[in-house]
């Protein structure tokens, strides 16, 4: 697989949506339950804070997006106590699992995160997604808890595993 990791730009929105919506529609990888629009994704990228990290894996052959990873500051508008914590999400095109895409995205994020003031990375993973959990664990994340009945999709409760990694 020939790909490069680079920062996402608003004009990447169509490719990101092309990758993301099948993951959402599959209903087994994420708790997100509504497809994204190109316009909403473009606005999201354009509105990212200076501390946000949004990398994508782009094919060097045809320029298509193979996966992406975003990290933003832990959301707390009333305190700076969590400024050192980033919340991460990783998505890889269903056709490119186990090709080194996620590993390369993590490497890029781990490299830039300390320069943006992050000391810890945190996220939730669906408890019924052992492949995602194994991917995060292989990158040094450790399980710190479980949120029971955290999401409710199509009338069914989903637990989420809480993981963290210190930088």
Secondary structure as UniProt FT lines:
FT   STRAND          3..7
FT   HELIX           10..12
FT   HELIX           13..26
FT   HELIX           38..46
FT   TURN            50..51
FT   STRAND          53..59
FT   TURN            60..62
FT   STRAND          65..73
FT   TURN            77..78
FT   TURN            81..84
FT   STRAND          85..92
FT   HELIX           94..96
FT   TURN            97..98
FT   HELIX           101..113
FT   HELIX           114..116
FT   STRAND          120..126
FT   TURN            127..128
FT   HELIX           130..138
FT   TURN            139..140
FT   STRAND          142..153
FT   TURN            154..155
FT   STRAND          156..166
//
